[in-house]
Amino acid sequence: MRNTAWLLLAFAAGCAARPPRFDDQKLAAVDALMKEKTAQKKLAGAIILAMRDGRVEVERAYGSRDLEASKPMLFDTIFRIYSMSKAITTAAALTLVDEGKLKLDDPIGLHVPELKDLKVVEADVLRAPRRAPNVRDLMLHTAGFTYGGLSTAKRYAEKKPLEAANLDEFATRLADVHLAFDPGTDWHYGINTDVLGLVVQRVAKKPLGEVLRERIFAPLGMIDTAFWVPADKVERFAANYRREASGLKLIDAPGTSKYLKPPGLESGGGGLVGTAADYLRFLSMVESGGGKILKPDTARLMTSNQLPPEAFPIYFGKEKRHGVGFGLGFSVRTADTEWDPAGRTGEYGWGGAASTHYWVSPRDRLIVVTMEQTMPYNWDTEFGVKGLIYGALK
């Protein structure tokens, strides 16, 4: 196992004399829960990192990164982070906003002409939207795009935009899919951030992966985050599992995964892989006010609710999430409610399809990243550890 002192040093230079910000005895409950879940084969393994006041104080590794190969979970394990890609792509777009190369109110058709004449489908009738979807809508999931739901289901099934060979073909396919509602009038989770990645690629005149590398990964030292896993890192790549009644079923082995070569379509909404430490670096940048990446006012747009009152409550599928709004790239807790009762007002965060998750509580000066590879998304780790970690704060 690689010595993880590098992680502590990266975030905590000069901080060694400060008193601990967590109660170790109370954190034992986190260990007990995660060991129970791995023993029950609810998940193969997991990483939990927590930073408080700029110092990493919780580093936990549980179980295996690859059950079939009997490989233990390591702190430098590489995970499929799926929708955790969204905030990164949004931040890259916002660097272009800060430079004046892109505006939040720009219609997306200004940069992607293929999407200039999108229609709204309403009661099986097509009509022009009341206004064109813009860049801000893409960041907020208010553009009218879906993942194949609502009134657009048939078109998504026919055109399969995310199966396009590249982002240019993605644009061509998406032009015939239509919008499910007028932009800005509702919130619906969908391929918005993939469209945003296309906008970024067109504006920067470079492949999306190259833009992310130059503007986010390299400046922050996110050395293991990319759209694919190179040969010299496959040993650290986790297996992906589906949870079934009989246990965990392998659905993507590290040695034969599609992630071992660069993809044709670089999905800004769900295509990245990376480590827990890399993502902690990204969140630390945002929480610090943007660091050298974003202007402070821009970073605040990411971490504060930007949805209008009429968009509440938001739905994720059939699940109603009371007290949850959205900023530019992150969900934001706007009130304490029975949905996620351990959550706190002001939190921002999100997760990925393989049950990866993160949250930031500015008032507690706390950043938490949890990584595993269990599909479909389940709440065991997120809801299980959140209250325990808050309860361990000093």
N, C-alpha and C positions, 0 to 999 in steps of 0.2 A: 504493500500500500504506500502510495506517495505520502510523504510527510506534509501535513496541511498547514504547517507554520507559514508557508508562503501566503496563504489566504489571510491569516491574521495580520501579517506584516503589511500586506497591501492596503488594508483598511485601517490599521490601528497603530501606525508609527507614532511613537511618542505618547501612547495612551496607557502603557502598562501600569502606571501608578494609580489609575483611577479604580475606585471600588467597583465590584461586580454590580450589574444592573438586573440580575435574575437571582431567584432563590433556587439553588441547586436541588434542595430537597423536594420542592414543588415540581421542578422539572422532571423528577423521577417518574411522575405520573405520565408524562409524554413518552418516556422510554417504555413504560409498562404497556401503554396502549399500542404503540407501534410494534413491539415485540409480539404482542397478542395477535395483531392483524397478520403479521408475517407467518406466525406459527399456524394460524388458521387458513393459510393460503388465500387470504383476501387480497393480498398483494405480494409480489415477489420480494420487493425491497424498496427502500426509500431513503431520501436525504432530506434533512431539515436544517436550514440555516436561519439564524435570527441575528439581526444587527440592532443594537440600540445605542443611541448617541454616537453613531459613527464607528462603533466597535463591534466586530463579530464576537458574540458571546455564547451562542448556541451552535454547535456543530455536531450533528448526529447522523450516523449511517446505520441502516438496518437491513438485514436480510441479504438478498442476492441481486446482482444486476443481470444474471443469466443463470436460471435454475438448471437448465439442461447441461450446461458446461460447468456447473458448480463454482461459479465465479462470484465472490462476495461484492457487495455494493461498496464502491469507493467514492471519495469526495470529488474525484475528477471524472466520474462517469458521465458520459454524453447521453442525453435524452432527446426524444422527439418532443418538442415543446408545443407543437400545433398552434392553437390560438394565442399563446403567449407571444407569438410572432407579431401580433397586431399592434401592440404598443410600440414595438421597435420600429415597424414600418411607419407608424404615425409620427414618431419622433424624427425620423429621417425626412419625412415630408415637411415637418415644422421647421427644420433647418433651412429648407428652401424658402419657406414663408419669411423667416427671419432675414434672409438675404434679399428679399424682394423679388424673387424669381417665381413665386407662386403666391396667390392670395386665397384666403379661406372662402371668400365669396365668389371665386372664379367658377363659372359653370364647367362641369367636367368635359363638356363638349368642346370647350376652348382648347384643351390640351389633347383630347382624344376625339377627333372628329367623327369616328365611327359611332360615338354615343351622343351625337348632337341632337338627334331627333327621337329620343326615347319616348314611348307612350306609356300611359297608365292604363291597365286593364281593369275595368270596373263592370261587374255583371256581364262578363264576356264581351264587353264593348271596349274598343280602344279609343282613347281621346288624348289630347295634349295635356301634359301636366300644368297645374296652375303656375308653376315656375320650374325652371330646369334644376336638376340636382346639382349641388355644388360640392366643393372640396370639404367644407365643414360637415355637410351631410354624411359624407363617406366616413369621416372620423367619428361621428356620433351615431351611426347606423340609423339615420333618418332619411336616407335617400330614396327608399322604396325597394331596394334590392333585398332578396331573401336568399336562403340556401335551397330553394326549391319548394317553398311553402306558399300558403295563401292562394291568391288567384293566379299566381305565376307557375304553379306546379307543373302543368302540362308542358309549358315552354321549356322549363329547366330540364325536364326529362328528355325532351327532344334534342335540345342544343348542347347539353352537357358542357357548359363553358369551362369548368375546372378540369376537363379532360382535354383541353386544347393543347397543341404541341408547344405553344409559347404564348407570351402575353399579347402579341399582336393578333394571333388567331383567337385568343380569348376575347379580345375586343370585338372582333367580327361576329363571333357566336353570340356574345352578350347583346349586341345591337338588336337582335330579334327576340329577346327574352321579355322585355317590358318591365315596368315598375308595378308594384302591388298597391301603392298609394301615392298621393301627392307628396313630394319631398317636403320635409319639415313638419309634417302633420302627425307623425307617429314614429314609434321606435320599433324596429324589427331587426334582429340579428341576421346577418347575411354576408354576402361576398363583397361587402363595401370596401374592406381593407385590401382585397385583391385588386379591386378597381383603383384604389389609392396607390398601390404599388405600381400599377400601370401608368398612372399620372406621374409619379415620381420618375419612372424610367423615361417617359417622354420629355419631361421638363429638364432632367439632368443630362439627357442624351447619352446615357450609359445604361448597361444592364442593371437591374435592381440590385442584384447581389453585390455588384461592384460599388454601387452607391452606399449600401448599408455598411460595407467593409470600410470605405473611406470616411464616412461621416459618423458612424456609431462604433463599430467593432474595434477598429485600430486605435482611435483616440482613447477609448475606455479600457483597452487591454482585454477585450473579449475574444481571447485567442481560439476558443473552441466553438464559437457560434457561426453557423453557415447554413447553406441550403443542402449540404451533403457532408458525408464523413469520409475523409481521405484514408488511404490504406494504412498509414502509420498510426491512425487513431481508432481503427476498428476494434482493437482489443479492449478499448474503454467504452464501447457502444453498448447500451443496455438492450436486452430483449424486450419485446412488447407482447403483452398478454391480454386475453379477453377473460373476464371473470364469468364463470358459468357455475351452475348449481353443483357440479362435480369437482370444481376447483378452477385452477388457472390453465388456460389453453394457449399455447404459443401461437401467435399470429404473425410475428415478424422477427425472424432470427437475425442477429447482427451480421453473420457471415454471408447472408444471401439477400439482405434488405435492398429495397430500391434506393435507399439513401446512400448507397456506396458509390454512386456516380452523380454528377451534376444533373439536375432535372431540366427538362425543356422549359416548362412553365415554372418560373420562380414565384411561389405563392407567398405574397406579403401577408396574407391572412392566416396562413397555417403551415408553412413549409419549412420552418427553421428547426435545426437541432442545436443543442447547447448544454452547458453545465449549470448547476445551481450557482456556482461562484460567478460565472459570467453574468447571469441574470441579476444577481445581487449588485454587481457593479453598475448595471444599467439603472436599476431602481435607485441606487444611491445617488447617481447623477441627477435623476429627476427630482428626488426629494431634497437635494441640496440647492435646488433652484435652477437647475440646468447646467451647472458647471461651466465648462468651456464649449458645451454642445448647443445649448438653447438659451435664449434670453429669459430672465426670471419671469416676466409677464407671460411668456409663451409656455413655460413649464407649468405655471399656475392654471392655464387653460386645460392642461391635461388632467390635473388633479382636483378640479372643482366642477360641480355639476353645470352642464350647459344645456340640459333639456328644458323645454318649456313645461309649464304645469299641466297642459293638456296631454302630454306624453305619459303621465303617471297613471297608474302603476305600469311598469314595463312587464312584458311577458317573455319568458324564455320557453318556447314551445307552449305547453299548457300551464306552465308554472308561473304563478303571479309573484313577482318580487317586490313587495311593498318596501318603501323606503330606500329604493335603489335608483339612482340616476346615472348619468354618464357624462364624463368629460371627454376631451379629445384623446381617445385611446384607452381610457380606463373606466370601469364602473366606479361609482362614487356613492357611499352611503350618505343619504340625506336625512335619515331619521332612524331612531332605534325602534325596531319592529320585531314581531315574532318570526319573521323570516330571517334566518341566521341570527338567533338571539344573542350569541356571543359577540357579534359584530358591534362596532362602535361608530357613531356618527363621525363623518369625516374620513373614514377609511377609503382607500382606493385600491383597486387591484383587478385581477381576472384570473383565468386559468387556461388549461389546454385539454384536448379531448382524452388524453391518456392519464387524466386525473392529476396533472401537475397544477400547481396553484401558487399564488402569491398575494400578499396584502401588505399595505403600508398604513400605519396609523400615525399621522403627523403629531397629534396631541400627545402620543406616548413615545414619540421619537423612535418608532419601531418599524423595522422592515423584516418580513418573514417570507422565505421561499421554501416550498415543499416540492420535491420531485419524486415521481414514481412512473411506472408504465403499465397502467391498468385501464382497459377499455371495457365497456363505455365509461364515460366520466362518472365517478361516484364521490360521495361527500364524506366518506369515512375519515380520511386524513384531514381535510380542510375543517369540517365541523368538529372533528374529534379533538384536534390539537389547539384550535384557536382559543377556546376558553381556558384551557390549561396553561397556555403560554401567557395570556393576559394575567391569569391568576398568579403566575410566578414572577411578575414584574416587581421590582423593589421601588 
